[in-house]
């Protein structure tokens, strides 16, 4: 099984904790990153710099199984 990270979505701050708990309850490893203007595209540059600055991109992958 591959353990590559899968980008899920851009989460608003008020829903971030809930979504992280949900993915963890599904047995997934979770990480977050701030969105970059390059990742979201030209049309989102102003939003990332102003409105979405506190939002986070959620990534998941299967937990590593200990042998």
C-alpha positions in Angstrom: 0.0 0.0 0.0 1.3 3.4 -0.9 1.8 6.0 1.8 1.7 9.1 -0.4 -0.1 12.2 0.9 -3.5 13.0 -0.7 -4.7 16.6 -0.8 -8.2 16.7 0.6 -9.4 20.4 0.6 -8.9 23.9 1.9 -10.6 24.1 5.3 -11.9 27.2 7.0 -10.5 27.7 10.5 -13.8 27.1 12.3 -14.1 23.6 10.7 -10.4 22.5 10.8 -10.4 20.7 14.2 -13.6 18.8 13.3 -12.2 17.7 9.9 -8.9 16.6 11.4 -10.7 14.5 14.1 -12.9 13.0 11.4 -9.9 11.9 9.2 -8.1 10.5 12.3 -11.1 8.6 13.3 -11.0 7.0 9.9 -7.5 5.7 10.6 -5.6 8.2 8.5 -2.5 10.2 9.3 -3.2 13.9 8.9 -1.1 17.0 8.2 -2.0 20.6 7.3 -0.3 23.4 5.4 -1.0 27.0 4.7 -2.3 27.4 1.1 0.0 29.1 -1.4 -1.0 31.4 -4.1 0.9 29.2 -6.6 -1.1 26.1 -5.5 -4.5 27.8 -5.8 -3.9 29.7 -9.0 -3.9 33.3 -10.2 -7.6 33.9 -9.5 -7.0 33.2 -5.8 -4.0 35.4 -5.1 -5.9 38.2 -3.4 -8.0 35.8 -1.4 -5.0 33.9 0.0 -3.3 37.1 1.0 -6.4 38.5 2.7 -9.4 36.3 3.4 -8.0 32.8 3.4 -4.9 33.5 5.3 -6.0 31.5 8.3 -7.4 28.6 6.3 -5.4 25.4 5.9 -5.0 22.7 3.3 -5.7 19.2 4.7 -3.6 16.2 3.5 -4.1 12.6 4.6 -2.4 9.2 4.1 -2.9 5.7 5.5 -1.3 5.2 8.9 2.0 3.2 8.9 1.3 -0.3 10.2 3.9 -1.6 12.7 5.1 -5.1 11.8 
